[in-house]
Amino acid sequence: MAFPGVCRKCGKCCRVLIVPFIDDEAGVLREFLDARGIKYTVLEGGRLDAEVPHVCPQLTPDGCALEEAGKPLACRLFPAADQRCLYDRSDV
């Protein structure tokens, strides 16, 4: 199992966007995501992490085409201490 804050350089996080949402008590967002076949994880406080398929245009067979200094801030920071590397997730 990968630990938070450890990047395995596998590129899985470059193939899916994890988008955080807050759902209402009626579950409207969950219904919306279910209807579109979008996977999500339900967390505490009504928070959902939706897994939206998206391949980064900078991803090559050898990894990211950008040098570290040229990467967007979100890419340079991922995975942060409270985020989990997607390496061990077989469904991503």
N, C-alpha and C positions, 0 to 999 in steps of 0.2 A: 504494500500500500504506500502510495506517495504521501509525503507529509506536506502540510501547508507551507508555502514559501519556497518549495524546492521545485525548480524547473528541470524537466527531463529532456527538453529540447525535442519533443516528439511531434510538435505541430498540431496536436489535437485541439488546442485552444484557438488555433487559427482556422479551424474548420467549423466551429460552432460558437455562437455568441450566447453567453449566459446573461440574460436580461432580468434584473430584479423588478418585481411588481408587488403591489399591495392589493390583495383581493378584498372585496366587501363580504359581508356575512352571508349574502345570498349566493355567492359563488359565481357571479356573472363572468369574471375573468377566467375561472377554471372551465366554465362551459364554453367560452370563446376558444380557449386553447385546445380543449378536447375536440371540438368540432373541426378544427384544422389539423389535428394530429400532431400538435406540438407538445413534446415531452416537457414536463416541469417537475420540480421538487417543491413540496409544501414545507415551509419552515415555520418557526414560531411567529406569533403576532399577525397572522394572515399574509405573511410574505411568501412569494413564489419566486423561484428562479426558473425562468423559461429557457429552454435550450433551442435557440433559433439557428437552423442550419445556414451557414454563410462561409464561403471560402475566401480568405483574404487574398486580394490580388497580388500581394507581395510574397505569397507562399510558393516556393519552388520545391522540386524533389529533394533538394539539398537543405531545405529549411527557409528561413526568412531571407529575402533578397536585400533587406536594408541593414546597414551597419547599425550598431547599438545606438550611437548618437543620433541617427536619423529616424529612429523608430518613434511612433506616437507615444506620448506619456503613458497611456493605458497599457501599451505593450511592454514598455520598460518596467512598469510597476508590477505586472502580473507574473506569478501569483503573489499577492500581498500576504501578510501574516494570517489574515482571516479567510483567505481563499484556498480552495483545494485544487491541486493540479489535476487535470483531466486524464492523466496518463493511465491510471488503473481503471478507468470507466470503460467497460466493454461495450456499452450501448452508445457511445459517442463516436 
